[in-house]
Amino acid sequence: MVTRLFGFLSILAVLAASGYAYLGHERLGGLNPIGKATEAEAGAERASAKYTLAIVAGQLDQVHVVTGTYADTLDFDHSFVRLVRADAYSYCLEYKKTQETYFMAGPRGTVALGSC
């Protein structure tokens, strides 16, 4: 009888410890849905920057083929993108929608976090 009671209490203790370990992250704030939403928003912002800068870079490349320079060739008014610098051989675009700024130094550059 004592053996059965001891076995039952042992199983109950193991279940309680595993339940505590499983729910421990939630109790201590380890599961942060706001942090996950912020990561998702940052990923969406990065994807938007890549897409928008790729379109503007494509337009700059098309104009460069015709004029032979990037300087003073593209006059656009976009609230998120600005042409920081452009000369005969290269350019730098910046994208800023929220707190983060992304840039692309071209031609054939990649989008990165930061400024020109």
Secondary structure, DSSP 8 states (H G I E B T S, - for coil): -HHHHHHHHHHHHHHHHHHHHHHHHHHHT---HHHHHHHHHHHHHHHHHHHHHHHHHHHHHHHHHHHS-STT------SSEEEEEE-SS-EEEEEESSS-EEEEEESS--EEES--
